[in-house]
């Protein structure tokens, strides 16, 4: 897992937080505070006070709180892609790969103890709540040119390849792949915060969501000869 963290885009940070105890604490405590108060209320001053360290020390690692958020979100998508690749590596049948992928997207994330300073459960909740804020910005084109969304794109391309293998004549594999991933995460948000706009409930939501997404995927793919 250490290799996975070091593989993140170096343009996301000024100094690699994985290279020092303070850097790891900035990432871990930053995640905790963003989860507690939301990105809008979160500041580097509050982060520095919570560690404690100086605000200037935080800025030595990240240019601003948006870059820290992008770092955390990239960590999540890279971690999810890593686990998905590992889970589907030995699968021969594309339908099994698709079902395993949907199970990953639908699952409630728990803590992975292999990385002590990252609480994956909290990170998963932050991604659900804050993901759209990473690209609904005026500088999204610049961020894209800096490849800040590369980890997400890699996950989409991997899942899209499974869809293509299932039905090579289907022309919208990447569109369907990104839509399924987005729906999986947005529906979890709706279940928790806006239950009136979804038929899914928080009880047994993983199974219900997976069933819904599988139906959408396989009915869509089967509609093309």
N, C-alpha and C positions, 0 to 999 in steps of 0.2 A: 504493500500500500504506500510505502514511502516513495517508491518510484512514481506511482500514480500522481502524488501531490507535486513532485518536482517536474512533472510533465506539463503543468499548467503554463499558459502563455505568459512569458516573463514581462510582457508589456502591461500586465494587470497590476504590477507592483513596482515600487522603486527599489526596494530591497526584499529579497525572498524571505518571507516570514518563517519558512521551514528551517532556516539556517540558524535560528537563535531561539532561546527560551522566551524572550520578550516578544518576538514575532509570533510565535505560536499562541502566546497569551493574548495578544492583540486580536488574532483571528478568533480564538475560542470565546473570549469575553465579548468581542464585537458581535459575534453570532448571538450570544445570550441576550445582549441588550437590544439588538434589532428585533429579536423574537419578543421581548418583553414590551417594548415601547413602539415598535414600528419604525420604518426608515425615516419618516418625516421628523419625528421627535428625537431621533438618535443623532448625536454629535460626537466628534472626536474628543471634545472636552469632557463629556460624560464618560466616554470610554477611558480616557486617561485617568480620571478620578477613580474609576472603578478598579483599575489594575493594582495599585496606582503607579503612574508614571507621569511624565510631562506630555503635554499635547504635542510638542515639537517632536518627541520620540515617535509618536504614532505617525506623524507626517513623514518620517524618514522611511516608512514602509509603504504607505499608500498615499496617493495624491489627494484623494478626497473619499467621502463615504460611498459615493457611487462606485468607485473602483473597488472598494472593499466588498460591496454587495456583489459586484461582478465576479470577484475572486471566489466568494462563497458559492455563488450559483454555478460557476464553472466547475468548482470542486464537486458539487452535487451531480451535475450531468456526467462528468468524467467518471465518478464513482459508480453511478447507475449503469453507464455504458460498460464499464469494466466488469461489473457483476453480471450483466446481461450476456456479454461475450462468453464469460466463463460458464454460465448456465446452459448456453445453446451450442457450445463448441462441438460437442459430440453428437448433436442431433442431426439426423439425416433428412427427416421429413420437414418441409417448410411449414406445414400446418401445426406441427408440434412446436417449432420455433416461434410461430406467431402466438400460439396460446401461452407459451412460457413468457414471452415478451409482455403480453397483456397482463399476465399475473403480476409481473414486476411493476408495471405502470399503475395497477390498481391497488397494490399492497400498501398497507400502512407501515411506514419505515420505522424500524426500531434501531437502537444504538448498536453500532459495530465497534466492539472494544479494541479492534486492531489499531485504531487511531485515537489516542487518548484525548487530544485537545479539540477534536471535532465531535460534537454531539449530533449524529446523523438524524435522530428523531426531530430535534429542534430545527436542523437545517432543512429537512423535508418540509416542515411547517412554514418556514420562512420562504422557501421557494414557492409554495402554493400561494402565499399571501403577497409576495413581493416580485415574483418573476416578471410580470408584465411591465413593472417599473424599470426593468433593466433595458428594455428596448423601446418603450413608448416615450422617447426623449427626442429633443431637437438635434442631438448629436449622434443619433443611431447610425447614420452613414459612416461617420468617422470611427465609431466603435466597431462597426462591421469591417471596415478596412483594416483595423488593428486586430482583426480576428478574435474579438471578444466573445463571439458566439460559436466558435469552432467546436467546442466540446458538445454543444447541443446539436450542431449540424452532424457531427459524427454519429451521435445516437440515432438521429432521424435517418441517416443514410443506411445504417446497419439494419434498422427495422424495415426500411423501404426495400432492402435487398431480399428480406424474407417474403415480403408481399409480392415482389416481382417473381421470385422463384415459385410462388404458389400459382400465379397466373401471369406469365410473361406478356400476354396480350393486353393486360390492364395498363393504360397509359398514364395513370396518376399515382404511382406508388409513393412518391415523396410527399405529395399533397395529402394522401390518406394517412401516411405515417405521422407527419407532423400534427395532423388533425386529431388522431387518436391520442397522441401523447398530451396535447393541449386539453382535450376533453377529459382525459383521466384526471388531470390535475385540477381543472376548473370545477368539475363535478364534486370533487372532495371539498372544495371551498364552498360551493353552493349547499352541500349537505350540512356543513357546519354553520354557515352564516346566513344563507338565503334558501332555506328549505322549501319555501313556497314555489320555487321555480324549477324544482327537480322532483321526479318520482322516486328517486333513491333515498334511502334513509341511512342514518348513522349506524343502525343495527345490521350486522352482517353486510356492511357496505362493500367490502372487498369482493365478495362473491357476486353480489348484485351488479356491481360496476363491471367486473370482468365479463359476466354474462352479457350485459348490454353491449360492451365493446366488441366482444367476439361476434355477436349477431350482426353488428354494423359492418365489421370487416369481411366476414365470410359471405354475407349476402351481397355486399358491394362487389367483391371479387368474382362471385359466381354469376353476376349479371353480364359479364363480358365473356364472349365465346373463346 
